[in-house]
Amino acid sequence: MGEYIVVFITYPYDEGNKEKELARKLVENKLAACVNIVKEINSIYFWQGKIEDDRESLLIVKTKKSLFEELKNFVKENHPYCVPEIIAMPIILGNEDYLNWIDESTK
């Protein structure tokens, strides 16, 4: 078994489900075992000298640490933001069967 991470990616809120396309591509390319989409979140952040208040979607990606760089580059190439949020947190414990499934479902 490898080291596992959860990656958070925000995406502009889109009635056309563009974030779903990105999630599907991550799984199809075996960069992620699973992507959950929280369809609408409210994000308040500082950007280019002012405070923004936007609706976004949140992608919650389960994958292996060894795939992070490739996943990050893929997202940057397929994301509309010039500075997309792509942050990872380690999975320190988990159901062994689920972690094995992550191994089997990714590169």
Secondary structure, 3 states (H helix, E strand, C coil): CCCEEEEEEEEECCCCCHHHHHHHHHHHCCCCCEEEEEEEEEEEEEECCEEEEEEEEEEEEEEEHHHHHHHHHHHHHCCCCCCCCEEEEECCCCCHHHHHHHHHHCC
